[in-house]
């Protein structure tokens, strides 16, 4: 499943604006992880996991609420925004609540793809130890 994170974040911000939030912040993230398990010196599992995460924060009338989603389908995001608005309205009012403006960024940490040759080499080194 290919996800356009920028589009997801923009769409979520639009939903939050339409819902009535005074301020909103959205962080959309995607990760792909390759995992190799070894049991009794034999490879027992090789799998790839893909995770999506959408963290949203909203402020309404000085009241703040946050939540994180792993289901990023349209209906789930809409439901989360509605629930977040209810949660924010029940939160204590604090004039210090704020969202940093114009925070746009793209950050990457670590290798972007698994190198199977390096994985095999390092596993062989470990098993030879």
trRosetta pair geometry for C-beta under 8 A, 3 or more apart (Angstrom, degrees):
i j d omega theta_ij theta_ji phi_ij phi_ji
1 50 7.4 159 46 117 91 148
3 8 6.1 10 176 -39 105 137
3 28 7.9 -141 140 170 124 124
3 30 6.0 172 63 -83 121 137
3 52 6.0 80 -3 -111 167 132
3 72 6.8 41 -130 95 144 149
4 7 3.9 42 102 18 116 118
4 8 6.4 161 88 -17 61 85
5 8 5.5 -54 -146 37 33 114
5 9 6.2 32 157 -18 67 106
5 28 4.2 171 -161 109 89 122
5 29 7.3 52 -131 -84 135 17
5 30 6.1 -123 -70 -12 120 112
6 9 5.8 -54 -147 37 30 109
6 10 6.2 29 155 -18 65 109
6 28 7.6 -154 -62 56 24 138
7 10 5.7 -55 -143 39 30 111
7 11 6.1 30 158 -19 65 108
8 11 5.9 -56 -145 37 26 110
8 12 6.3 25 156 -18 62 109
8 28 4.8 123 90 -119 118 155
8 54 6.7 -115 152 -99 123 122
8 72 6.2 -6 -147 -178 137 129
8 77 8.0 -152 -164 -92 88 154
9 12 5.8 -57 -148 37 29 111
9 13 6.4 30 154 -19 64 105
9 26 4.5 159 -149 109 81 125
9 27 7.5 8 -111 -118 118 11
9 28 4.5 -122 -60 -7 96 122
9 54 7.9 -172 -88 -134 66 97
10 13 5.8 -54 -149 35 31 111
10 14 6.5 32 152 -20 64 105
11 14 5.7 -54 -152 34 32 114
11 15 6.6 35 150 -20 64 103
11 77 7.5 51 113 127 107 159
12 15 5.6 -50 -150 34 35 113
12 16 6.4 34 152 -18 66 105
12 26 4.7 131 92 -117 127 150
12 28 7.5 158 11 -63 141 112
12 54 6.6 176 -80 -170 159 129
12 56 6.2 -127 166 -94 131 125
12 77 5.8 -105 -102 -171 95 128
12 81 7.1 -174 -158 -73 77 121
13 16 5.6 -55 -148 37 33 111
13 17 6.3 36 153 -21 66 105
13 24 5.6 158 -133 99 72 129
13 26 5.4 -115 -59 -1 85 133
14 17 5.7 -52 -146 35 31 112
14 18 6.3 30 155 -16 64 108
15 18 5.8 -58 -147 40 29 110
15 19 6.2 33 153 -25 65 108
15 77 6.6 131 31 136 169 104
15 78 6.3 -128 -150 -104 142 65
15 81 4.8 -120 132 -67 117 172
16 19 5.5 -51 -145 32 32 115
16 21 4.6 -20 167 21 92 138
16 24 4.0 104 123 -108 148 159
16 26 7.5 -167 -7 -54 143 112
16 56 6.9 -171 -74 -167 136 126
16 58 5.5 -153 -155 -99 123 124
16 81 5.6 -134 -82 -141 68 117
16 84 7.7 -36 -115 86 101 136
17 21 6.5 -74 -88 54 33 91
17 24 6.8 -110 -57 10 67 139
19 58 7.9 -25 82 -147 128 160
19 81 5.3 -161 -44 152 155 111
19 82 6.7 -150 -129 -88 131 54
19 85 5.1 -133 156 -64 125 142
20 60 6.2 46 121 -119 90 130
20 85 6.5 76 60 -137 101 132
21 24 4.7 78 110 -60 148 104
21 58 4.1 -89 -121 -160 138 113
21 59 6.4 92 -169 57 94 44
21 60 5.3 -96 -123 -66 53 94
21 85 6.8 -118 -64 -100 87 92
21 88 7.4 67 -111 49 93 172
22 59 5.3 -61 62 102 98 86
22 60 5.5 143 -3 -112 91 45
22 61 7.0 147 -22 -34 133 37
23 58 7.1 161 88 -155 56 50
23 59 4.3 9 54 46 98 113
23 98 6.9 -13 96 -154 173 47
23 99 4.2 178 155 21 123 121
24 56 7.0 -19 -168 -167 98 93
24 57 6.9 157 -157 86 51 57
24 58 4.8 -8 -106 -106 82 80
24 59 7.4 -150 -68 22 45 70
24 99 6.6 -10 70 -49 9 175
25 56 7.1 158 85 -155 56 47
25 57 4.5 1 54 55 102 103
25 58 7.7 -160 25 -70 64 45
25 99 4.5 -167 -44 -148 111 124
25 100 7.4 60 -99 43 132 72
25 103 7.4 12 -134 54 109 126
26 54 6.9 -21 -163 -168 95 89
26 55 7.2 151 -158 82 45 56
26 56 5.3 -7 -105 -105 75 79
26 57 7.9 -157 -68 27 40 66
27 53 7.9 -9 110 114 90 95
27 54 7.4 159 83 -156 53 42
27 55 4.3 -3 56 56 102 105
27 56 7.9 -159 26 -70 65 41
28 52 7.8 -19 -169 -170 84 89
28 53 7.4 160 -156 88 41 56
28 54 5.4 -5 -107 -108 74 77
28 72 7.8 79 -137 -126 104 141
29 52 7.3 156 87 -159 56 44
29 53 4.6 -8 60 60 100 100
29 54 7.8 -170 25 -74 68 37
29 55 7.7 26 2 -1 108 100
30 50 7.4 -10 -171 -172 90 87
30 51 7.1 165 -153 88 45 55
30 52 5.5 -11 -104 -105 77 69
30 53 7.7 -171 -73 23 36 71
31 50 7.3 173 89 -151 50 46
31 51 4.9 -2 56 56 93 99
31 53 7.9 16 3 2 100 109
32 48 6.6 -1 -175 -176 90 104
32 49 7.5 171 -152 87 45 47
32 50 5.2 -8 -105 -104 76 78
32 51 8.0 -170 -74 22 35 67
33 48 7.0 164 84 -155 44 57
33 49 5.1 -10 59 57 95 92
33 50 8.0 -179 21 -77 67 35
33 51 7.6 15 3 2 107 106
34 46 7.6 -3 -174 -171 91 81
34 47 7.6 177 -150 95 52 38
34 48 5.1 -24 -99 -100 69 82
34 114 3.8 3 16 -66 148 156
34 119 7.2 -69 116 -88 130 153
35 45 7.1 -9 113 116 97 103
35 46 7.3 173 89 -147 55 39
35 47 5.4 -11 59 63 98 80
35 48 7.5 169 17 -88 74 31
35 49 6.8 22 -4 -1 119 104
36 43 6.2 -50 -172 -135 101 105
36 45 7.1 164 -154 89 37 62
36 46 5.2 0 -107 -105 77 78
36 119 6.1 129 -13 178 145 120
36 123 6.3 -65 115 -80 147 138
37 43 7.3 108 80 -160 50 59
37 44 5.0 -57 103 66 98 93
37 45 3.9 22 38 48 114 103
37 46 7.8 -144 24 -63 69 42
38 41 6.7 8 171 -124 113 17
38 42 6.6 157 -158 74 75 27
38 43 5.7 -48 -101 -96 74 44
38 44 6.3 131 -133 6 20 90
38 123 6.7 160 -62 -152 135 110
38 126 7.8 168 20 102 164 128
38 127 7.1 -139 -160 -78 155 106
39 42 6.1 -33 71 64 66 82
39 44 4.0 31 12 -34 110 146
41 127 5.4 107 -148 -144 87 106
43 46 6.5 10 175 -46 123 100
43 123 7.2 28 -78 176 103 152
48 114 7.8 -127 -105 1 106 144
51 70 7.0 -55 -162 -143 87 107
52 70 6.4 122 78 -162 71 59
52 72 5.0 -79 131 -7 137 133
53 68 6.2 -10 -170 -174 99 105
53 69 7.2 151 -157 80 49 50
53 70 5.9 -26 -99 -100 65 67
54 68 7.0 157 82 -158 47 56
54 69 4.5 -13 60 59 99 101
54 70 7.8 -179 21 -80 77 21
54 72 5.2 124 -23 -103 129 101
54 77 6.8 -29 105 -107 164 102
54 80 7.9 122 97 85 120 163
55 66 7.1 5 -178 -174 89 103
55 67 7.5 -172 -147 97 55 39
55 68 4.6 -19 -101 -104 77 87
55 69 7.8 -172 -75 21 34 66
56 66 6.9 175 93 -149 48 60
56 67 5.9 -6 58 60 88 78
56 68 7.7 165 18 -90 63 39
56 69 7.5 18 1 -1 105 105
56 80 6.8 119 36 132 138 119
56 81 7.0 -65 136 -92 165 73
56 84 6.1 -62 104 -90 118 165
57 64 6.7 2 -176 -168 98 100
57 65 7.3 -179 -148 92 58 41
57 66 4.3 -17 -100 -100 84 92
57 99 6.5 163 100 -99 115 114
58 64 7.2 169 89 -144 41 57
58 65 6.0 -10 59 58 84 82
58 66 7.8 162 17 -85 60 49
58 81 7.7 91 -39 -147 151 72
58 84 5.3 97 25 142 127 121
58 85 6.7 -42 102 -83 152 61
58 88 5.4 -79 95 -60 97 150
59 62 6.9 3 -177 -117 105 12
59 63 6.7 154 -154 73 63 38
59 64 4.9 -23 -97 -92 83 78
59 88 6.7 -179 -126 -153 24 134
59 97 5.1 162 -121 135 127 120
59 98 7.3 -13 -44 -106 167 23
59 99 6.3 -153 0 -23 123 106
60 63 5.7 -28 69 60 68 92
60 85 6.5 52 -16 -144 152 75
60 88 4.8 97 28 124 102 132
60 89 6.2 -28 84 -72 128 73
61 89 7.5 54 41 -115 123 67
61 93 6.7 -61 129 -112 87 109
62 93 4.4 50 101 -159 117 87
62 94 6.0 -178 166 57 96 34
62 95 5.4 -34 -134 -86 128 48
62 97 5.8 131 -166 41 54 118
63 88 4.8 127 113 170 98 73
63 89 6.2 110 88 -103 151 21
63 90 7.7 143 176 54 144 26
63 91 4.2 144 -172 71 99 98
63 92 6.9 170 -120 86 91 22
63 93 5.3 -58 -67 -93 85 59
63 94 7.5 101 -100 20 44 71
63 97 7.1 107 -116 25 5 167
64 88 6.2 -42 -156 -130 10 94
64 91 5.9 -100 57 111 45 160
64 94 7.1 -49 6 49 107 107
64 97 4.2 -164 -37 -146 122 137
65 84 5.1 174 100 -165 121 72
65 85 7.8 -156 47 -74 137 13
65 87 3.8 122 -137 106 154 106
65 88 3.8 -116 2 -68 111 72
65 91 5.6 -165 -64 -34 87 138
66 84 7.6 16 -124 -137 11 112
67 80 5.8 -153 96 -168 141 106
67 83 7.2 43 -35 96 165 110
67 84 5.5 -123 9 -88 122 104
67 87 7.5 115 -45 36 115 159
69 72 6.2 129 116 -79 117 63
69 76 6.2 140 -162 141 137 113
69 77 6.7 -168 66 -94 172 65
69 80 5.3 -67 -66 -79 131 164
71 76 4.0 -116 115 -160 110 171
72 76 6.8 -105 -100 76 6 124
72 77 6.3 35 -158 -58 51 110
73 76 4.7 84 60 10 82 108
73 77 7.0 -157 88 -8 38 89
74 77 5.9 -61 -148 37 28 109
74 78 6.3 27 157 -18 66 108
75 78 5.7 -54 -146 37 31 112
75 79 6.3 29 156 -17 65 107
76 79 5.8 -54 -146 38 30 110
76 80 6.2 31 154 -20 64 108
77 80 5.7 -55 -146 37 31 112
77 81 6.4 33 154 -21 65 104
78 81 5.9 -53 -149 33 30 111
78 82 6.6 28 154 -16 63 106
79 82 5.8 -56 -150 37 32 111
79 83 6.2 29 154 -16 66 108
80 83 5.7 -55 -144 41 31 110
80 84 6.0 37 154 -25 65 107
81 84 5.6 -52 -145 34 29 115
81 85 6.6 34 154 -22 62 102
82 85 5.8 -52 -154 30 31 112
82 86 6.8 30 150 -14 62 103
83 86 5.6 -53 -153 37 36 112
83 87 6.2 36 150 -19 68 106
84 87 5.5 -54 -145 38 33 112
84 88 6.2 35 154 -22 66 104
85 88 5.7 -51 -145 34 30 111
85 89 6.5 30 155 -19 62 106
86 89 5.9 -57 -151 35 29 111
86 90 6.6 18 155 -11 63 110
87 90 5.9 -66 -152 42 32 105
87 91 6.5 44 149 -40 66 102
88 91 5.5 -45 -150 14 36 119
94 97 4.9 103 82 -27 94 97
100 103 4.7 61 104 -41 112 129
108 112 6.7 -17 -168 -81 132 99
111 114 7.3 109 110 -86 129 32
111 115 7.2 -81 -179 -14 157 97
114 119 6.3 15 179 -42 105 133
115 118 4.1 51 93 15 113 112
115 119 6.6 168 88 -15 58 85
116 119 5.3 -55 -145 38 36 117
116 120 6.2 37 157 -20 69 102
117 120 5.9 -52 -149 35 29 109
117 121 6.3 29 152 -19 63 108
118 121 5.5 -54 -145 38 33 114
118 122 6.1 27 159 -16 67 108
119 122 6.1 -58 -144 39 26 105
119 123 6.3 24 158 -17 63 109
120 123 5.9 -59 -147 39 28 109
120 124 6.2 29 155 -20 65 108
121 124 5.8 -57 -150 35 27 111
121 125 6.5 29 152 -20 63 105
122 125 5.5 -48 -148 34 35 115
122 126 6.4 35 153 -19 64 105
123 126 5.6 -55 -149 37 33 112
123 127 6.2 27 155 -15 67 108
124 127 5.9 -58 -143 41 30 107
124 128 6.1 29 157 -20 65 110
125 128 5.9 -59 -145 38 27 110
125 129 6.7 41 151 -37 60 99
126 129 5.7 -44 -159 11 33 118
